[in-house]
Amino acid sequence: MIEAYADYSCAYFTTVMSGSSQLLEVETGPVWKQSVRGWIDYDNDGIFDVSELVISTDDAVQTHSAQFIVPQGVVFDTILRMRIASDYFAFTAPGPCDTLGFGQVEDYGVMIIETALPPEATYSYESVDVCTGEVMFTDESTFFPTSWVWNFGDGVIDSSGPVVTHIYAPGTYNVSLIVTNQFGADTLSQTIDIDPIVAGITGPDTIYEGNTIQFESNSGGNGDTWLWDFGNTGGSTWENPTTTYVTPGTYTVILQVSNSVTSCMDSATFTIVVLGDTTGISTVSYVSHIAISPNPTHDRINIVFGNNYREEYQISITDFMGREIFEEVIQVHGVHTEVFDMLREASGVYFVRITNSADQLFVEKLILE
């Protein structure tokens, strides 16, 4: 472009469809940075309104580009004026009727024809909050959809409109959008990766006093810093640390996971029961009558339930390091005996943990000889 005004609206014009997506490119000089603005007089009233702006770029050389969708409510089948203005970037951005400091204005023609086509689905997305996994989706479909159905890929569907937000757990999701108008429908699916921090702890829930155990962070997301509080005055900054509980009791373990770049953070808690060095039943809270025999044993154990009503129990057997070797849920009504075969297990200390439907706990240390 050179300094001047040129009217090419009758000599150079193009035809586009309403609702279509158009790429507009403007070429300026290769040396001096330019600010470019462009308008289409959609209502053919001779005035370039702010709502008719189709390109706006600043501080660039040579190629300036913008993508826009031709709107509804325009004048059809008439050559409309498109004005492109460019000026040196250090000056005020050019307006449609400004006197430019060192720039150029050119007019071209655009004819818009009305279409009766189904929409062509497309959408964009961006992270709203990287810490919580919140994502905003924006419909950019062409040819004027009138309804939208978003499938976020995690079982949630939203048909509230063209712009929606959703909060994800960490993972990879296939997100689809169905857009519809009176002429038909179209679908687009894209795969997105979500990586927020969700703290989690893996470890034994029952252990014998004096044993060293390991907790593991099974947290999701991109955490790179770990802060542990074991509840026994000890702590660690390792991802998968170890600790020793020397006093019987119930302890709350706290893990705080964070990312040193984003400052995102999440925390999780975990309860562990430390049993004393005694053989027999350690009742953490009251449950209906339960008896385990023989203890010590060489091969199998009998667990006898003596309640007089129907109740559900969850039975778990773990070794002294907290590794679970058996789990079962049973329904009991009246006197009932469950038999467990321990022949294939190594000799040592085990824990039988029984929880009823009221979350009341029964724990007994089992000696396998």
C-alpha positions, 0 to 999 in steps of 0.5 A, a space after each residue: 500500500 502507498 499513501 492515498 485513497 483508492 476506490 476499487 469497490 466496483 472493479 474488485 469485489 467478491 461474493 460470500 454466503 451469509 453465515 460462512 466463515 471468511 479469512 481476510 488478509 491484508 498485505 502491507 509493506 515489509 519494513 514499517 510496522 502498521 496498524 490495520 482496520 477493516 469494515 464491511 458496510 453490512 446495512 449499506 447505510 454509508 456508515 462504517 459502525 463498530 459492529 461492522 469491524 472485521 479486521 483489527 491488527 496492530 504493530 505488524 509488517 506485511 501480512 495482517 489477517 482475521 477470521 470472521 463469520 458473515 452475520 445475519 441481518 445484512 443487505 443481500 444481493 448488493 455490492 457492499 463497501 468494504 473499507 481497509 485502512 492502514 497507518 504507521 503503528 506509532 499513530 492512533 489506530 485508523 478509523 474509517 474516515 480518519 486523516 491518516 498520518 502515514 498510511 493508505 485507505 482502500 475500498 473494495 466490494 462485497 456481495 452477500 447472498 442468503 443461504 439455506 444450509 445446515 450448520 458446519 460444526 466447529 468450536 474452540 476451548 480454553 482453560 478457565 482455571 488450570 487448578 480446578 480443571 474448569 474449561 470454557 467451550 465456545 461454538 464457532 459453527 457457521 450458518 447460524 445454528 439455533 441449538 447446541 448439544 455439548 457432550 463433555 466426554 465424562 457422562 455430562 451433557 449440556 444444551 444450554 447454549 453456544 458458550 458453556 463451561 465444565 469442570 473436569 477431573 484429570 484425564 483425556 476426554 472426547 468432547 463432541 458438539 452437535 449443532 442444528 438449524 432448520 436445514 439440518 445438523 452437524 457434529 464435531 468431536 475433539 480430544 482434550 487433555 485435562 491435567 489439574 492436581 487432585 491429591 490422593 494417598 495410598 497406604 495401609 489403613 491398619 498396621 502393627 506398632 513399630 513397623 515402618 510403612 510407606 505412603 504413596 501419592 496417587 495424585 492426579 495431575 501435574 504436581 511436582 511438590 509434596 508435603 506430608 504430615 503423618 500425624 505422629 509429629 513426622 513429615 516428609 517432602 518425598 513423593 512416596 515417603 516412609 514413616 514409623 508409628 511407635 504408639 498405638 492409636 488412630 492417626 490422620 495423614 495429610 498430603 498437600 500436592 502443588 505445582 511450583 509453576 502454576 501454584 495450583 494445590 490440592 490436599 488429601 487426608 488418610 486415616 491409619 489405625 496403629 495396633 499395640 503389641 497384643 494378641 486378641 481383639 482390639 475394638 476400635 468402636 462397638 460392633 455386634 458380637 464377633 469372634 475369630 478362632 483359632 488364633 494363632 492358626 496353622 491353616 484356616 480361621 472361623 469368623 463367627 457373627 452372633 447378632 440377631 438381625 440382618 446386617 452387612 459387613 465388609 471383611 478385609 485381611 491384610 498383612 503387617 505391611 498393610 497389603 490386602 490379601 482378601 476382601 469380601 462383603 457379606 450379609 448376615 442374619 443371626 448366627 453365621 460363620 465365615 471360613 477363610 483358608 490361610 494355607 497359601 499365605 506365609 507365616 506371620 502377623 495379619 490383621 482381620 478388619 471388619 466394618 459394619 453398615 454403620 462404619 463401626 470398626 472391629 480389628 483383630 491381630 491374627 498370628 499365622 504359624 
